């Protein structure tokens, strides 16, 4: 089980790091800017998760995660010009990354606390906070301000994973199905503009009414 989740964890870090580096390419930053945004995006969500769970931060214990971010950022720095549409690539890489990280974050939350609610929350945080930090620093619309489904995708993926774990389904199947649910929800938002009903402001009640 641990080996499967570790693979998902490294994959999530690499994919999110790639989205951070692609954002740096859109902003025409230097190589250190690539590395910084890639690292922040790659480990940001997991760092907050570990701090909340009060466990050692994963990349402090395993420096290989930082190496993955640096190598990914360097690779994107030299290959980004070859991509026809970096924004489209960014969107789809981000969709895959949040799906993978939602599962890895949910597993860690469930393993540490045994609580399905906490596991879903840690899955959502792990899958979204890195991307939010990336977008805020880059001055782009982030997941909180976008109307399309983003955070909801991670919640659905994490909830699917946790539900299957509690039913005793093998962890690899849990992870794959949870990731697929999250990706499907996010892909629907990208392709079809799926959204949840938004709050509509209403006129206030006249002050002369009791």
PyMOL commands that set and color helices and strands:
alter all, ss='L'
color gray80, all
select helices_A, chain A and resi 2-26+31-53+58-61+64-82+86-113+116-138+151-166+171-192
alter helices_A, ss='H'
color red, helices_A
deselect
rebuild
show_as cartoon
